[in-house]
Amino acid sequence: MKKELLAVEDGVIIKNGNVIFNGLNIHIYMDEIAGVICDDIQTQKYLNEFLKGELKLESGRAYLNEMRAASLEVQRFLSGQAALIDKKSKLIETITIEDNIFLFTDSSLFVNQHRYKEQFSALQNKFGISFPANQRLLDLSTKDRIVVELMKAFVEQKKLIVLDDLSEYLQKEEVEQIFSLLHRLQKLDMTFLVRIGFEDGHLQEINRVTAIKGNKTMAELNPATQDVPAFTKRLFFDENTVRLDWKKSKVSPKFKRETILRFEDVSTSYLEHISFSARKGTLLKIHCFDDLSCTQMVALLKGELKPVSGEILYQGASYKVRDVYSAIHQGVCFIEQSAYDSMLFHNMSIVENLSIPCNEKIKHFWLFPRYSDSIIKQLKSKFGKKTLKGSTKNLKSSLLQQTIYYKWLLYFPKVVVCINPFLDIDIYMREKTMEMIQMYLERGISVIVITTNVYTIHKFEGEVVRISKGKQLMQETEKES
């Protein structure tokens, strides 16, 4: 019979005077891989804070090792015995892999280097992996960095390992390799809680899934006997949620599909002979299998990196931009990863945020209230007049996501580059994102999606450019799943 490591029943958690969980129920059994799915990205962030011991239970029942535990006891356990592994590295780049793993365990290892090497070799054997001798931390792939963090957690005898949605930042094969390792580590008395995506392809690896909607646990599901995606779709979506049917919403455009942006045999110090074209009102997907390829593609479009050879053409002429601001001025705009968090001024209203790029096109925009009034008139049916004039601080994340996309729709550029548009967002934000991209295409705006996430690629029809380790693979056309 499975033994519970941690249980919370009817939990209430408060942060800054606001109730963020009211009815949190979660059961984590020893030596299992548990899953959790949240309908809201902010809810997931609050849950991570609780699991790191940064937030405590205000009321409800809690159990550790099947024994009733006080709130403070649970908080101490989570802050000391739980480890969070996500897309942000917790490793120290200036020291070796071995130092990172053993730094806080046994100081004598720094004195006895022979023993130090022996323990690292034994640890690699236990994990069934092998790192090259003198491997530099900066040379590690994201997947290998996660492996090192798992090693570190094992050596530090952490009881609970919390992993963020692996499919957001790893390739499919890498996710499978990590899950294979987790199954191996289950036999070494390690327990895991993994955040899963709305359409996660690795549910067969999960023992049980906790579904959280808003601030309350709605169900505990068994992937072996229940259709988790179907259940969560019914649970999370309601009549107020946009459900976009990509095929049905297509229209026959009245504009010509001329080429707006073209890469002609472009090479950098890393990228090799990249060629593709983006046409008016069409979607081009660039799937990068590694982070550096993604970073350099974005840098080329922002003007932060110049080609070593080849040429980038924009509307038939050489694409010459100094930085992201000159790119925007020419009509190439960017929607960053986690845009709702990084691309808005939260001390300003929605209409003021929307007005910022318009000021670039209309002289003395801020001096004439009629321009702001025009924005309110256009969008009051989407947001409501009160919301448009109010602060963005307490708005739902899906509305913040919409604001970013409407900002560029009002500016009406030639090209919008979306960088990892489905990373670190919830299902409502995803639907709004798809709706807004469709709107761009209908208006004749070219959209380039640059992503490291294979699941993003399958969401849209369109041409796919695949780049692996700087080299372009076969270009193709894909349909959405």
ChimeraX attribute file (.defattr): number of C-alpha atoms within 10 A of each C-alpha:
attribute: neighborCount
match mode: 1-to-1
recipient: residues
	/A:1	3
	/A:2	9
	/A:3	12
	/A:4	17
	/A:5	19
	/A:6	22
	/A:7	21
	/A:8	20
	/A:9	16
	/A:10	18
	/A:11	21
	/A:12	21
	/A:13	23
	/A:14	16
	/A:15	12
	/A:16	6
	/A:17	7
	/A:18	8
	/A:19	12
	/A:20	19
	/A:21	23
	/A:22	18
	/A:23	19
	/A:24	21
	/A:25	23
	/A:26	21
	/A:27	18
	/A:28	26
	/A:29	21
	/A:30	20
	/A:31	22
	/A:32	25
	/A:33	23
	/A:34	24
	/A:35	28
	/A:36	23
	/A:37	24
	/A:38	26
	/A:39	24
	/A:40	21
	/A:41	20
	/A:42	18
	/A:43	20
	/A:44	22
	/A:45	12
	/A:46	19
	/A:47	22
	/A:48	18
	/A:49	16
	/A:50	18
	/A:51	24
	/A:52	21
	/A:53	20
	/A:54	14
	/A:55	20
	/A:56	22
	/A:57	22
	/A:58	16
	/A:59	16
	/A:60	17
	/A:61	18
	/A:62	23
	/A:63	19
	/A:64	17
	/A:65	14
	/A:66	13
	/A:67	12
	/A:68	14
	/A:69	17
	/A:70	15
	/A:71	18
	/A:72	14
	/A:73	14
	/A:74	23
	/A:75	20
	/A:76	15
	/A:77	19
	/A:78	23
	/A:79	16
	/A:80	16
	/A:81	18
	/A:82	21
	/A:83	24
	/A:84	20
	/A:85	21
	/A:86	18
	/A:87	16
	/A:88	10
	/A:89	12
	/A:90	14
	/A:91	18
	/A:92	12
	/A:93	12
	/A:94	11
	/A:95	12
	/A:96	15
	/A:97	24
	/A:98	19
	/A:99	17
	/A:100	19
	/A:101	20
	/A:102	21
	/A:103	15
	/A:104	11
	/A:105	12
	/A:106	12
	/A:107	10
	/A:108	11
	/A:109	16
	/A:110	13
	/A:111	10
	/A:112	10
	/A:113	11
	/A:114	10
	/A:115	13
	/A:116	17
	/A:117	13
	/A:118	10
	/A:119	15
	/A:120	18
	/A:121	15
	/A:122	11
	/A:123	17
	/A:124	14
	/A:125	11
	/A:126	13
	/A:127	17
	/A:128	10
	/A:129	12
	/A:130	11
	/A:131	13
	/A:132	6
	/A:133	6
	/A:134	9
	/A:135	12
	/A:136	14
	/A:137	19
	/A:138	12
	/A:139	9
	/A:140	15
	/A:141	13
	/A:142	19
	/A:143	18
	/A:144	16
	/A:145	21
	/A:146	22
	/A:147	20
	/A:148	22
	/A:149	23
	/A:150	25
	/A:151	22
	/A:152	24
	/A:153	22
	/A:154	21
	/A:155	15
	/A:156	18
	/A:157	16
	/A:158	19
	/A:159	20
	/A:160	27
	/A:161	21
	/A:162	21
	/A:163	20
	/A:164	21
	/A:165	22
	/A:166	25
	/A:167	23
	/A:168	25
	/A:169	24
	/A:170	22
	/A:171	20
	/A:172	16
	/A:173	9
	/A:174	16
	/A:175	19
	/A:176	17
	/A:177	13
	/A:178	18
	/A:179	16
	/A:180	12
	/A:181	16
	/A:182	22
	/A:183	17
	/A:184	15
	/A:185	20
	/A:186	15
	/A:187	11
	/A:188	13
	/A:189	15
	/A:190	22
	/A:191	24
	/A:192	25
	/A:193	24
	/A:194	20
	/A:195	23
	/A:196	24
	/A:197	23
	/A:198	17
	/A:199	14
	/A:200	17
	/A:201	15
	/A:202	16
	/A:203	19
	/A:204	11
	/A:205	18
	/A:206	20
	/A:207	17
	/A:208	23
	/A:209	25
	/A:210	22
	/A:211	23
	/A:212	27
	/A:213	16
	/A:214	17
	/A:215	22
	/A:216	19
	/A:217	22
	/A:218	17
	/A:219	16
	/A:220	17
	/A:221	19
	/A:222	18
	/A:223	18
	/A:224	13
	/A:225	7
	/A:226	10
	/A:227	12
	/A:228	21
	/A:229	16
	/A:230	11
	/A:231	13
	/A:232	21
	/A:233	14
	/A:234	9
	/A:235	15
	/A:236	19
	/A:237	14
	/A:238	10
	/A:239	6
	/A:240	6
	/A:241	13
	/A:242	15
	/A:243	14
	/A:244	13
	/A:245	10
	/A:246	14
	/A:247	11
	/A:248	7
	/A:249	11
	/A:250	12
	/A:251	10
	/A:252	6
	/A:253	12
	/A:254	9
	/A:255	11
	/A:256	10
	/A:257	14
	/A:258	13
	/A:259	17
	/A:260	19
	/A:261	24
	/A:262	21
	/A:263	18
	/A:264	16
	/A:265	16
	/A:266	20
	/A:267	20
	/A:268	18
	/A:269	12
	/A:270	12
	/A:271	22
	/A:272	18
	/A:273	15
	/A:274	21
	/A:275	17
	/A:276	18
	/A:277	17
	/A:278	22
	/A:279	22
	/A:280	21
	/A:281	25
	/A:282	22
	/A:283	24
	/A:284	24
	/A:285	26
	/A:286	23
	/A:287	24
	/A:288	25
	/A:289	21
	/A:290	20
	/A:291	17
	/A:292	15
	/A:293	23
	/A:294	23
	/A:295	16
	/A:296	19
	/A:297	20
	/A:298	18
	/A:299	15
	/A:300	18
	/A:301	21
	/A:302	23
	/A:303	18
	/A:304	13
	/A:305	18
	/A:306	20
	/A:307	15
	/A:308	13
	/A:309	14
	/A:310	16
	/A:311	19
	/A:312	23
	/A:313	17
	/A:314	21
	/A:315	13
	/A:316	11
	/A:317	12
	/A:318	12
	/A:319	19
	/A:320	16
	/A:321	20
	/A:322	13
	/A:323	15
	/A:324	17
	/A:325	14
	/A:326	15
	/A:327	19
	/A:328	21
	/A:329	14
	/A:330	16
	/A:331	18
	/A:332	25
	/A:333	24
	/A:334	24
	/A:335	20
	/A:336	16
	/A:337	18
	/A:338	16
	/A:339	23
	/A:340	24
	/A:341	13
	/A:342	12
	/A:343	17
	/A:344	20
	/A:345	15
	/A:346	16
	/A:347	12
	/A:348	15
	/A:349	18
	/A:350	27
	/A:351	22
	/A:352	19
	/A:353	21
	/A:354	25
	/A:355	19
	/A:356	14
	/A:357	18
	/A:358	19
	/A:359	14
	/A:360	13
	/A:361	11
	/A:362	10
	/A:363	10
	/A:364	10
	/A:365	17
	/A:366	15
	/A:367	9
	/A:368	10
	/A:369	9
	/A:370	11
	/A:371	17
	/A:372	19
	/A:373	11
	/A:374	11
	/A:375	16
	/A:376	22
	/A:377	12
	/A:378	12
	/A:379	14
	/A:380	15
	/A:381	9
	/A:382	12
	/A:383	16
	/A:384	12
	/A:385	14
	/A:386	11
	/A:387	17
	/A:388	21
	/A:389	17
	/A:390	16
	/A:391	18
	/A:392	23
	/A:393	15
	/A:394	9
	/A:395	13
	/A:396	15
	/A:397	20
	/A:398	20
	/A:399	18
	/A:400	22
	/A:401	24
	/A:402	19
	/A:403	23
	/A:404	23
	/A:405	24
	/A:406	17
	/A:407	18
	/A:408	22
	/A:409	18
	/A:410	14
	/A:411	19
	/A:412	19
	/A:413	18
	/A:414	23
	/A:415	30
	/A:416	24
	/A:417	21
	/A:418	22
	/A:419	22
	/A:420	23
	/A:421	22
	/A:422	23
	/A:423	19
	/A:424	19
	/A:425	24
	/A:426	21
	/A:427	21
	/A:428	21
	/A:429	26
	/A:430	18
	/A:431	16
	/A:432	20
	/A:433	20
	/A:434	20
	/A:435	19
	/A:436	18
	/A:437	22
	/A:438	22
	/A:439	18
	/A:440	25
	/A:441	19
	/A:442	20
	/A:443	17
	/A:444	21
	/A:445	25
	/A:446	27
	/A:447	26
	/A:448	21
	/A:449	22
	/A:450	25
	/A:451	29
	/A:452	26
	/A:453	22
	/A:454	17
	/A:455	19
	/A:456	19
	/A:457	25
	/A:458	15
	/A:459	15
	/A:460	22
	/A:461	18
	/A:462	17
	/A:463	20
	/A:464	23
	/A:465	21
	/A:466	21
	/A:467	23
	/A:468	16
	/A:469	15
	/A:470	23
	/A:471	17
	/A:472	20
	/A:473	13
	/A:474	9
	/A:475	14
	/A:476	11
	/A:477	11
	/A:478	15
	/A:479	13
	/A:480	13
	/A:481	9
